[in-house]
Amino acid sequence: MTQLPKRKLSRRFIAGASCPECKNIDTTYIDPRQETEFRVCIRCGFEEPREPVVDAKPLRFQ
Ligand SMILES: [Zn+2]
């Protein structure tokens, strides 16, 4: 048995998001590259760096 690394290219599509280029909806996905996430459109090849989303608020209780 060969163990393949679990590195599936899971594309996180943005539901309901429209591409600013081709205006298609649900064609853009998030492509994590290094420290910046890119919003990539599969239709027209549009790419745009995405600001890191600060979802989790850091808890800094002292
Ligand atoms: Zn597009």
N, CA, C, O and the ligand as a Tripos MOL2 file, in Angstrom:
@<TRIPOS>MOLECULE
protein
  249   247    63     0     0
PROTEIN
NO_CHARGES

@<TRIPOS>ATOM
      1 N           0.8390   -1.2100    0.0000 N.3       1 MET1
      2 CA          0.0000    0.0000    0.0000 C.3       1 MET1
      3 C           0.8680    1.2510    0.0000 C.2       1 MET1
      4 O           1.7400    1.4270    0.8510 O.2       1 MET1
      5 N           0.6170    2.0750   -0.9300 N.am      2 THR2
      6 CA          1.3400    3.3440   -0.9570 C.3       2 THR2
      7 C           0.4740    4.4320   -0.3240 C.2       2 THR2
      8 O          -0.7300    4.5460   -0.5540 O.2       2 THR2
      9 N           1.1500    5.1920    0.4570 N.am      3 GLN3
     10 CA          0.4020    6.2590    1.1240 C.3       3 GLN3
     11 C           0.5720    7.5650    0.3710 C.2       3 GLN3
     12 O           1.6580    8.1410    0.3100 O.2       3 GLN3
     13 N          -0.4950    7.9970   -0.1780 N.am      4 LEU4
     14 CA         -0.4510    9.2690   -0.8740 C.3       4 LEU4
     15 C          -0.7200   10.3950    0.1160 C.2       4 LEU4
     16 O          -1.5420   10.2710    1.0240 O.2       4 LEU4
     17 N          -0.0260   11.4600   -0.0800 N.am      5 PRO5
     18 CA         -0.2770   12.6010    0.8030 C.3       5 PRO5
     19 C          -1.6780   13.1640    0.5930 C.2       5 PRO5
     20 O          -2.1700   13.2560   -0.5310 O.2       5 PRO5
     21 N          -2.2900   13.5290    1.6800 N.am      6 LYS6
     22 CA         -3.6490   14.0640    1.5780 C.3       6 LYS6
     23 C          -3.5910   15.5170    1.1400 C.2       6 LYS6
     24 O          -3.7450   16.4390    1.9420 O.2       6 LYS6
     25 N          -3.3700   15.6900   -0.1210 N.am      7 ARG7
     26 CA         -3.3490   17.0580   -0.6310 C.3       7 ARG7
     27 C          -4.3120   17.1870   -1.7890 C.2       7 ARG7
     28 O          -3.9220   17.3740   -2.9420 O.2       7 ARG7
     29 N          -5.5370   17.0840   -1.4570 N.am      8 LYS8
     30 CA         -6.5370   17.2520   -2.5000 C.3       8 LYS8
     31 C          -6.7170   18.7260   -2.8130 C.2       8 LYS8
     32 O          -6.7270   19.5780   -1.9250 O.2       8 LYS8
     33 N          -6.8560   18.9950   -4.0730 N.am      9 LEU9
     34 CA         -7.1240   20.3690   -4.4590 C.3       9 LEU9
     35 C          -8.6050   20.6500   -4.2600 C.2       9 LEU9
     36 O          -9.4330   20.4770   -5.1540 O.2       9 LEU9
     37 N          -8.8860   21.0790   -3.0770 N.am     10 SER10
     38 CA        -10.2830   21.3760   -2.7910 C.3      10 SER10
     39 C         -10.5440   22.8480   -3.0740 C.2      10 SER10
     40 O         -10.0320   23.7360   -2.3920 O.2      10 SER10
     41 N         -11.3200   23.0670   -4.0560 N.am     11 ARG11
     42 CA        -11.6360   24.4430   -4.4050 C.3      11 ARG11
     43 C         -12.8190   24.9190   -3.5800 C.2      11 ARG11
     44 O         -13.9020   24.3340   -3.5860 O.2      11 ARG11
     45 N         -12.5640   25.9820   -2.8880 N.am     12 ARG12
     46 CA        -13.6350   26.5490   -2.0810 C.3      12 ARG12
     47 C         -14.3760   27.6010   -2.8910 C.2      12 ARG12
     48 O         -13.9860   28.7680   -2.9400 O.2      12 ARG12
     49 N         -15.4260   27.1700   -3.5080 N.am     13 PHE13
     50 CA        -16.1840   28.1120   -4.3070 C.3      13 PHE13
     51 C         -16.9680   29.0580   -3.4120 C.2      13 PHE13
     52 O         -17.4570   28.6950   -2.3420 O.2      13 PHE13
     53 N         -17.0630   30.2660   -3.8920 N.am     14 ILE14
     54 CA        -17.7900   31.2720   -3.1270 C.3      14 ILE14
     55 C         -19.2300   31.2800   -3.6110 C.2      14 ILE14
     56 O         -19.5250   31.6840   -4.7360 O.2      14 ILE14
     57 N         -20.1020   30.8340   -2.7560 N.am     15 ALA15
     58 CA        -21.5010   30.7370   -3.1460 C.3      15 ALA15
     59 C         -22.1100   32.1220   -3.3240 C.2      15 ALA15
     60 O         -22.0410   32.9780   -2.4430 O.2      15 ALA15
     61 N         -22.6970   32.3050   -4.4740 N.am     16 GLY16
     62 CA        -23.4130   33.5480   -4.7260 C.3      16 GLY16
     63 C         -22.5260   34.6940   -5.1430 C.2      16 GLY16
     64 O         -23.0100   35.7910   -5.4200 O.2      16 GLY16
     65 N         -21.2160   34.4470   -5.1910 N.am     17 ALA17
     66 CA        -20.3160   35.5270   -5.5820 C.3      17 ALA17
     67 C         -20.2080   35.6070   -7.0920 C.2      17 ALA17
     68 O         -20.1280   34.5890   -7.7790 O.2      17 ALA17
     69 N         -20.2080   36.8100   -7.5880 N.am     18 SER18
     70 CA        -20.1000   36.9860   -9.0300 C.3      18 SER18
     71 C         -18.7140   37.4850   -9.3880 C.2      18 SER18
     72 O         -18.0850   38.2360   -8.6430 O.2      18 SER18
     73 N         -18.2650   37.0510  -10.5350 N.am     19 CYS19
     74 CA        -16.9500   37.4640  -10.9980 C.3      19 CYS19
     75 C         -17.0230   38.9030  -11.5130 C.2      19 CYS19
     76 O         -17.9060   39.2390  -12.3020 O.2      19 CYS19
     77 N         -16.1070   39.7400  -11.0710 N.am     20 PRO20
     78 CA        -16.1180   41.1310  -11.5400 C.3      20 PRO20
     79 C         -15.7770   41.2670  -13.0140 C.2      20 PRO20
     80 O         -16.0390   42.3050  -13.6210 O.2      20 PRO20
     81 N         -15.2020   40.2390  -13.5870 N.am     21 GLU21
     82 CA        -14.8280   40.2970  -14.9950 C.3      21 GLU21
     83 C         -15.9510   39.8220  -15.9090 C.2      21 GLU21
     84 O         -16.4580   40.5750  -16.7390 O.2      21 GLU21
     85 N         -16.3210   38.5760  -15.7400 N.am     22 CYS22
     86 CA        -17.2930   37.9950  -16.6710 C.3      22 CYS22
     87 C         -18.7060   37.9910  -16.1130 C.2      22 CYS22
     88 O         -19.6540   37.5840  -16.7850 O.2      22 CYS22
     89 N         -18.8340   38.4520  -14.8650 N.am     23 LYS23
     90 CA        -20.1440   38.6100  -14.2230 C.3      23 LYS23
     91 C         -20.8690   37.2880  -13.9820 C.2      23 LYS23
     92 O         -22.0550   37.2740  -13.6550 O.2      23 LYS23
     93 N         -20.1600   36.1950  -14.1420 N.am     24 ASN24
     94 CA        -20.8030   34.9240  -13.8700 C.3      24 ASN24
     95 C         -20.8570   34.6810  -12.3700 C.2      24 ASN24
     96 O         -19.9790   35.0970  -11.6140 O.2      24 ASN24
     97 N         -21.8910   34.0110  -11.9780 N.am     25 ILE25
     98 CA        -22.0720   33.7370  -10.5520 C.3      25 ILE25
     99 C         -21.6460   32.3050  -10.2570 C.2      25 ILE25
    100 O         -21.8650   31.3950  -11.0570 O.2      25 ILE25
    101 N         -21.0450   32.1280   -9.1120 N.am     26 ASP26
    102 CA        -20.5800   30.8090   -8.6530 C.3      26 ASP26
    103 C         -19.4560   30.2520   -9.5120 C.2      26 ASP26
    104 O         -19.3170   29.0360   -9.6410 O.2      26 ASP26
    105 N         -18.6680   31.1160  -10.0890 N.am     27 THR27
    106 CA        -17.5310   30.6330  -10.8730 C.3      27 THR27
    107 C         -16.2080   30.9870  -10.2090 C.2      27 THR27
    108 O         -15.1430   30.6020  -10.6910 O.2      27 THR27
    109 N         -16.2740   31.7110   -9.1190 N.am     28 THR28
    110 CA        -15.0420   32.1080   -8.4390 C.3      28 THR28
    111 C         -14.8250   31.2320   -7.2190 C.2      28 THR28
    112 O         -15.7580   30.8920   -6.4930 O.2      28 THR28
    113 N         -13.5740   30.8820   -7.0190 N.am     29 TYR29
    114 CA        -13.2400   30.1000   -5.8450 C.3      29 TYR29
    115 C         -12.0110   30.6750   -5.1710 C.2      29 TYR29
    116 O         -11.2830   31.4830   -5.7480 O.2      29 TYR29
    117 N         -11.8000   30.2510   -3.9610 N.am     30 ILE30
    118 CA        -10.6800   30.7540   -3.1850 C.3      30 ILE30
    119 C          -9.4990   29.8280   -3.3510 C.2      30 ILE30
    120 O          -9.5880   28.6270   -3.0960 O.2      30 ILE30
    121 N          -8.4000   30.3980   -3.7790 N.am     31 ASP31
    122 CA         -7.1860   29.6250   -3.9770 C.3      31 ASP31
    123 C          -6.1300   30.1090   -2.9880 C.2      31 ASP31
    124 O          -5.5450   31.1760   -3.1740 O.2      31 ASP31
    125 N          -5.8910   29.3460   -1.9650 N.am     32 PRO32
    126 CA         -4.8920   29.7680   -0.9830 C.3      32 PRO32
    127 C          -3.4810   29.6240   -1.4960 C.2      32 PRO32
    128 O          -3.0400   28.5280   -1.8440 O.2      32 PRO32
    129 N          -2.7820   30.7270   -1.5410 N.am     33 ARG33
    130 CA         -1.3920   30.6970   -1.9950 C.3      33 ARG33
    131 C          -0.5380   31.4220   -0.9610 C.2      33 ARG33
    132 O          -0.7520   32.5950   -0.6520 O.2      33 ARG33
    133 N           0.3930   30.7150   -0.4610 N.am     34 GLN34
    134 CA          1.2650   31.2860    0.5480 C.3      34 GLN34
    135 C           0.4280   31.9440    1.6430 C.2      34 GLN34
    136 O          -0.3480   31.2740    2.3250 O.2      34 GLN34
    137 N           0.5860   33.2270    1.8040 N.am     35 GLU35
    138 CA         -0.1410   33.8600    2.9020 C.3      35 GLU35
    139 C          -1.3770   34.5960    2.4240 C.2      35 GLU35
    140 O          -2.2150   35.0240    3.2170 O.2      35 GLU35
    141 N          -1.4710   34.7350    1.1100 N.am     36 THR36
    142 CA         -2.6010   35.4750    0.5800 C.3      36 THR36
    143 C          -3.5330   34.5350   -0.1540 C.2      36 THR36
    144 O          -3.0920   33.6570   -0.8960 O.2      36 THR36
    145 N          -4.8110   34.7220    0.0530 N.am     37 GLU37
    146 CA         -5.7710   33.9480   -0.7020 C.3      37 GLU37
    147 C          -6.1330   34.6980   -1.9700 C.2      37 GLU37
    148 O          -6.2730   35.9210   -1.9880 O.2      37 GLU37
    149 N          -6.2770   33.9260   -3.0120 N.am     38 PHE38
    150 CA         -6.6370   34.5290   -4.2800 C.3      38 PHE38
    151 C          -8.0400   34.1220   -4.6580 C.2      38 PHE38
    152 O          -8.4680   32.9860   -4.4570 O.2      38 PHE38
    153 N          -8.7330   35.0830   -5.2080 N.am     39 ARG39
    154 CA        -10.0430   34.7700   -5.7630 C.3      39 ARG39
    155 C          -9.8610   34.5160   -7.2410 C.2      39 ARG39
    156 O          -9.4380   35.4010   -7.9850 O.2      39 ARG39
    157 N         -10.1760   33.3290   -7.6590 N.am     40 VAL40
    158 CA         -9.9190   32.9250   -9.0370 C.3      40 VAL40
    159 C         -11.2380   32.5600   -9.7080 C.2      40 VAL40
    160 O         -12.0920   31.8960   -9.1200 O.2      40 VAL40
    161 N         -11.3810   33.0030  -10.9300 N.am     41 CYS41
    162 CA        -12.5750   32.6590  -11.6950 C.3      41 CYS41
    163 C         -12.2270   31.5630  -12.6980 C.2      41 CYS41
    164 O         -11.2350   31.6560  -13.4200 O.2      41 CYS41
    165 N         -13.0440   30.5450  -12.7290 N.am     42 ILE42
    166 CA        -12.7530   29.4260  -13.6240 C.3      42 ILE42
    167 C         -13.2260   29.7130  -15.0390 C.2      42 ILE42
    168 O         -12.8650   29.0090  -15.9830 O.2      42 ILE42
    169 N         -14.0190   30.7340  -15.1740 N.am     43 ARG43
    170 CA        -14.5560   31.0380  -16.5020 C.3      43 ARG43
    171 C         -13.5790   31.8610  -17.3330 C.2      43 ARG43
    172 O         -13.2230   31.4960  -18.4530 O.2      43 ARG43
    173 N         -13.1640   32.9610  -16.7640 N.am     44 CYS44
    174 CA        -12.3580   33.8920  -17.5600 C.3      44 CYS44
    175 C         -10.9140   33.9650  -17.0890 C.2      44 CYS44
    176 O         -10.0970   34.6480  -17.7050 O.2      44 CYS44
    177 N         -10.5930   33.2750  -16.0100 N.am     45 GLY45
    178 CA         -9.2200   33.3040  -15.5400 C.3      45 GLY45
    179 C          -8.8950   34.5180  -14.7000 C.2      45 GLY45
    180 O          -7.7280   34.8340  -14.4730 O.2      45 GLY45
    181 N          -9.9060   35.1790  -14.2510 N.am     46 PHE46
    182 CA         -9.7070   36.3490  -13.4090 C.3      46 PHE46
    183 C          -9.0700   35.9480  -12.0830 C.2      46 PHE46
    184 O          -9.4430   34.9510  -11.4640 O.2      46 PHE46
    185 N          -8.1100   36.7470  -11.6720 N.am     47 GLU47
    186 CA         -7.4570   36.4770  -10.3900 C.3      47 GLU47
    187 C          -7.3300   37.7580   -9.6100 C.2      47 GLU47
    188 O          -7.0280   38.8190  -10.1570 O.2      47 GLU47
    189 N          -7.5630   37.6400   -8.3370 N.am     48 GLU48
    190 CA         -7.4640   38.8200   -7.4930 C.3      48 GLU48
    191 C          -7.0500   38.4010   -6.0980 C.2      48 GLU48
    192 O          -7.6460   37.4920   -5.5190 O.2      48 GLU48
    193 N          -6.0400   39.0510   -5.5540 N.am     49 PRO49
    194 CA         -5.6680   38.7380   -4.1760 C.3      49 PRO49
    195 C          -6.7700   39.1410   -3.2260 C.2      49 PRO49
    196 O          -7.4370   40.1610   -3.4000 O.2      49 PRO49
    197 N          -6.9390   38.3260   -2.2360 N.am     50 ARG50
    198 CA         -8.0480   38.5460   -1.3200 C.3      50 ARG50
    199 C          -7.4860   38.8990    0.0410 C.2      50 ARG50
    200 O          -6.5390   38.2810    0.5290 O.2      50 ARG50
    201 N          -8.0780   39.8780    0.6230 N.am     51 GLU51
    202 CA         -7.6430   40.2510    1.9560 C.3      51 GLU51
    203 C          -7.9440   39.1130    2.9120 C.2      51 GLU51
    204 O          -9.0160   38.5090    2.8580 O.2      51 GLU51
    205 N          -7.0070   38.8280    3.7750 N.am     52 PRO52
    206 CA         -7.2590   37.7710    4.7450 C.3      52 PRO52
    207 C          -8.4580   38.1060    5.6140 C.2      52 PRO52
    208 O          -8.5400   39.1700    6.2280 O.2      52 PRO52
    209 N          -9.3620   37.1810    5.6400 N.am     53 VAL53
    210 CA        -10.5850   37.4150    6.3990 C.3      53 VAL53
    211 C         -10.3260   37.1600    7.8800 C.2      53 VAL53
    212 O          -9.8600   36.0960    8.2880 O.2      53 VAL53
    213 N         -10.6390   38.1460    8.6330 N.am     54 VAL54
    214 CA        -10.4460   37.9930   10.0730 C.3      54 VAL54
    215 C         -11.7500   37.4720   10.6640 C.2      54 VAL54
    216 O         -12.6040   38.2210   11.1390 O.2      54 VAL54
    217 N         -11.8520   36.1870   10.6120 N.am     55 ASP55
    218 CA        -13.0620   35.5650   11.1330 C.3      55 ASP55
    219 C         -12.9810   35.3780   12.6350 C.2      55 ASP55
    220 O         -13.8280   35.8370   13.4010 O.2      55 ASP55
    221 N         -11.9460   34.6980   13.0110 N.am     56 ALA56
    222 CA        -11.7870   34.4120   14.4340 C.3      56 ALA56
    223 C         -11.1590   35.6050   15.1340 C.2      56 ALA56
    224 O         -10.0440   36.0250   14.8230 O.2      56 ALA56
    225 N         -11.8840   36.1170   16.0530 N.am     57 LYS57
    226 CA        -11.3320   37.2270   16.8030 C.3      57 LYS57
    227 C         -10.3510   36.6990   17.8370 C.2      57 LYS57
    228 O         -10.6760   35.8080   18.6230 O.2      57 LYS57
    229 N          -9.1740   37.2450   17.8270 N.am     58 PRO58
    230 CA         -8.1990   36.7860   18.8140 C.3      58 PRO58
    231 C          -8.6230   37.1610   20.2310 C.2      58 PRO58
    232 O          -8.9300   38.3140   20.5350 O.2      58 PRO58
    233 N          -8.6270   36.1890   21.0390 N.am     59 LEU59
    234 CA         -8.9850   36.4370   22.4330 C.3      59 LEU59
    235 C          -7.7380   36.8070   23.2120 C.2      59 LEU59
    236 O          -6.8260   36.0080   23.4250 O.2      59 LEU59
    237 N          -7.7520   38.0180   23.6090 N.am     60 ARG60
    238 CA         -6.5680   38.4790   24.3240 C.3      60 ARG60
    239 C          -6.9410   38.9690   25.7070 C.2      60 ARG60
    240 O          -6.8740   40.1610   26.0050 O.2      60 ARG60
    241 N          -7.3160   38.0720   26.5000 N.am     61 PHE61
    242 CA         -7.5880   38.4470   27.8810 C.3      61 PHE61
    243 C          -6.2970   38.4310   28.6770 C.2      61 PHE61
    244 O          -5.4480   37.5560   28.5060 O.2      61 PHE61
    245 N          -6.1740   39.3780   29.5160 N.am     62 GLN62
    246 CA         -4.9400   39.4260   30.2880 C.3      62 GLN62
    247 C          -5.2290   39.2450   31.7550 C.2      62 GLN62
    248 O          -4.3080   39.2560   32.5710 O.2      62 GLN62
    249 ZN        -14.8240   35.5190  -14.5580 Zn       63 ZN63
@<TRIPOS>BOND
     1     1     2 1
     2     2     3 1
     3     3     4 2
     4     3     5 am
     5     5     6 1
     6     6     7 1
     7     7     8 2
     8     7     9 am
     9     9    10 1
    10    10    11 1
    11    11    12 2
    12    11    13 am
    13    13    14 1
    14    14    15 1
    15    15    16 2
    16    15    17 am
    17    17    18 1
    18    18    19 1
    19    19    20 2
    20    19    21 am
    21    21    22 1
    22    22    23 1
    23    23    24 2
    24    23    25 am
    25    25    26 1
    26    26    27 1
    27    27    28 2
    28    27    29 am
    29    29    30 1
    30    30    31 1
    31    31    32 2
    32    31    33 am
    33    33    34 1
    34    34    35 1
    35    35    36 2
    36    35    37 am
    37    37    38 1
    38    38    39 1
    39    39    40 2
    40    39    41 am
    41    41    42 1
    42    42    43 1
    43    43    44 2
    44    43    45 am
    45    45    46 1
    46    46    47 1
    47    47    48 2
    48    47    49 am
    49    49    50 1
    50    50    51 1
    51    51    52 2
    52    51    53 am
    53    53    54 1
    54    54    55 1
    55    55    56 2
    56    55    57 am
    57    57    58 1
    58    58    59 1
    59    59    60 2
    60    59    61 am
    61    61    62 1
    62    62    63 1
    63    63    64 2
    64    63    65 am
    65    65    66 1
    66    66    67 1
    67    67    68 2
    68    67    69 am
    69    69    70 1
    70    70    71 1
    71    71    72 2
    72    71    73 am
    73    73    74 1
    74    74    75 1
    75    75    76 2
    76    75    77 am
    77    77    78 1
    78    78    79 1
    79    79    80 2
    80    79    81 am
    81    81    82 1
    82    82    83 1
    83    83    84 2
    84    83    85 am
    85    85    86 1
    86    86    87 1
    87    87    88 2
    88    87    89 am
    89    89    90 1
    90    90    91 1
    91    91    92 2
    92    91    93 am
    93    93    94 1
    94    94    95 1
    95    95    96 2
    96    95    97 am
    97    97    98 1
    98    98    99 1
    99    99   100 2
   100    99   101 am
   101   101   102 1
   102   102   103 1
   103   103   104 2
   104   103   105 am
   105   105   106 1
   106   106   107 1
   107   107   108 2
   108   107   109 am
   109   109   110 1
   110   110   111 1
   111   111   112 2
   112   111   113 am
   113   113   114 1
   114   114   115 1
   115   115   116 2
   116   115   117 am
   117   117   118 1
   118   118   119 1
   119   119   120 2
   120   119   121 am
   121   121   122 1
   122   122   123 1
   123   123   124 2
   124   123   125 am
   125   125   126 1
   126   126   127 1
   127   127   128 2
   128   127   129 am
   129   129   130 1
   130   130   131 1
   131   131   132 2
   132   131   133 am
   133   133   134 1
   134   134   135 1
   135   135   136 2
   136   135   137 am
   137   137   138 1
   138   138   139 1
   139   139   140 2
   140   139   141 am
   141   141   142 1
   142   142   143 1
   143   143   144 2
   144   143   145 am
   145   145   146 1
   146   146   147 1
   147   147   148 2
   148   147   149 am
   149   149   150 1
   150   150   151 1
   151   151   152 2
   152   151   153 am
   153   153   154 1
   154   154   155 1
   155   155   156 2
   156   155   157 am
   157   157   158 1
   158   158   159 1
   159   159   160 2
   160   159   161 am
   161   161   162 1
   162   162   163 1
   163   163   164 2
   164   163   165 am
   165   165   166 1
   166   166   167 1
   167   167   168 2
   168   167   169 am
   169   169   170 1
   170   170   171 1
   171   171   172 2
   172   171   173 am
   173   173   174 1
   174   174   175 1
   175   175   176 2
   176   175   177 am
   177   177   178 1
   178   178   179 1
   179   179   180 2
   180   179   181 am
   181   181   182 1
   182   182   183 1
   183   183   184 2
   184   183   185 am
   185   185   186 1
   186   186   187 1
   187   187   188 2
   188   187   189 am
   189   189   190 1
   190   190   191 1
   191   191   192 2
   192   191   193 am
   193   193   194 1
   194   194   195 1
   195   195   196 2
   196   195   197 am
   197   197   198 1
   198   198   199 1
   199   199   200 2
   200   199   201 am
   201   201   202 1
   202   202   203 1
   203   203   204 2
   204   203   205 am
   205   205   206 1
   206   206   207 1
   207   207   208 2
   208   207   209 am
   209   209   210 1
   210   210   211 1
   211   211   212 2
   212   211   213 am
   213   213   214 1
   214   214   215 1
   215   215   216 2
   216   215   217 am
   217   217   218 1
   218   218   219 1
   219   219   220 2
   220   219   221 am
   221   221   222 1
   222   222   223 1
   223   223   224 2
   224   223   225 am
   225   225   226 1
   226   226   227 1
   227   227   228 2
   228   227   229 am
   229   229   230 1
   230   230   231 1
   231   231   232 2
   232   231   233 am
   233   233   234 1
   234   234   235 1
   235   235   236 2
   236   235   237 am
   237   237   238 1
   238   238   239 1
   239   239   240 2
   240   239   241 am
   241   241   242 1
   242   242   243 1
   243   243   244 2
   244   243   245 am
   245   245   246 1
   246   246   247 1
   247   247   248 2
@<TRIPOS>SUBSTRUCTURE
     1 MET1         2 RESIDUE 1 A MET
     2 THR2         6 RESIDUE 1 A THR
     3 GLN3        10 RESIDUE 1 A GLN
     4 LEU4        14 RESIDUE 1 A LEU
     5 PRO5        18 RESIDUE 1 A PRO
     6 LYS6        22 RESIDUE 1 A LYS
     7 ARG7        26 RESIDUE 1 A ARG
     8 LYS8        30 RESIDUE 1 A LYS
     9 LEU9        34 RESIDUE 1 A LEU
    10 SER10       38 RESIDUE 1 A SER
    11 ARG11       42 RESIDUE 1 A ARG
    12 ARG12       46 RESIDUE 1 A ARG
    13 PHE13       50 RESIDUE 1 A PHE
    14 ILE14       54 RESIDUE 1 A ILE
    15 ALA15       58 RESIDUE 1 A ALA
    16 GLY16       62 RESIDUE 1 A GLY
    17 ALA17       66 RESIDUE 1 A ALA
    18 SER18       70 RESIDUE 1 A SER
    19 CYS19       74 RESIDUE 1 A CYS
    20 PRO20       78 RESIDUE 1 A PRO
    21 GLU21       82 RESIDUE 1 A GLU
    22 CYS22       86 RESIDUE 1 A CYS
    23 LYS23       90 RESIDUE 1 A LYS
    24 ASN24       94 RESIDUE 1 A ASN
    25 ILE25       98 RESIDUE 1 A ILE
    26 ASP26      102 RESIDUE 1 A ASP
    27 THR27      106 RESIDUE 1 A THR
    28 THR28      110 RESIDUE 1 A THR
    29 TYR29      114 RESIDUE 1 A TYR
    30 ILE30      118 RESIDUE 1 A ILE
    31 ASP31      122 RESIDUE 1 A ASP
    32 PRO32      126 RESIDUE 1 A PRO
    33 ARG33      130 RESIDUE 1 A ARG
    34 GLN34      134 RESIDUE 1 A GLN
    35 GLU35      138 RESIDUE 1 A GLU
    36 THR36      142 RESIDUE 1 A THR
    37 GLU37      146 RESIDUE 1 A GLU
    38 PHE38      150 RESIDUE 1 A PHE
    39 ARG39      154 RESIDUE 1 A ARG
    40 VAL40      158 RESIDUE 1 A VAL
    41 CYS41      162 RESIDUE 1 A CYS
    42 ILE42      166 RESIDUE 1 A ILE
    43 ARG43      170 RESIDUE 1 A ARG
    44 CYS44      174 RESIDUE 1 A CYS
    45 GLY45      178 RESIDUE 1 A GLY
    46 PHE46      182 RESIDUE 1 A PHE
    47 GLU47      186 RESIDUE 1 A GLU
    48 GLU48      190 RESIDUE 1 A GLU
    49 PRO49      194 RESIDUE 1 A PRO
    50 ARG50      198 RESIDUE 1 A ARG
    51 GLU51      202 RESIDUE 1 A GLU
    52 PRO52      206 RESIDUE 1 A PRO
    53 VAL53      210 RESIDUE 1 A VAL
    54 VAL54      214 RESIDUE 1 A VAL
    55 ASP55      218 RESIDUE 1 A ASP
    56 ALA56      222 RESIDUE 1 A ALA
    57 LYS57      226 RESIDUE 1 A LYS
    58 PRO58      230 RESIDUE 1 A PRO
    59 LEU59      234 RESIDUE 1 A LEU
    60 ARG60      238 RESIDUE 1 A ARG
    61 PHE61      242 RESIDUE 1 A PHE
    62 GLN62      246 RESIDUE 1 A GLN
    63 ZN63       249 GROUP 0 **** ****
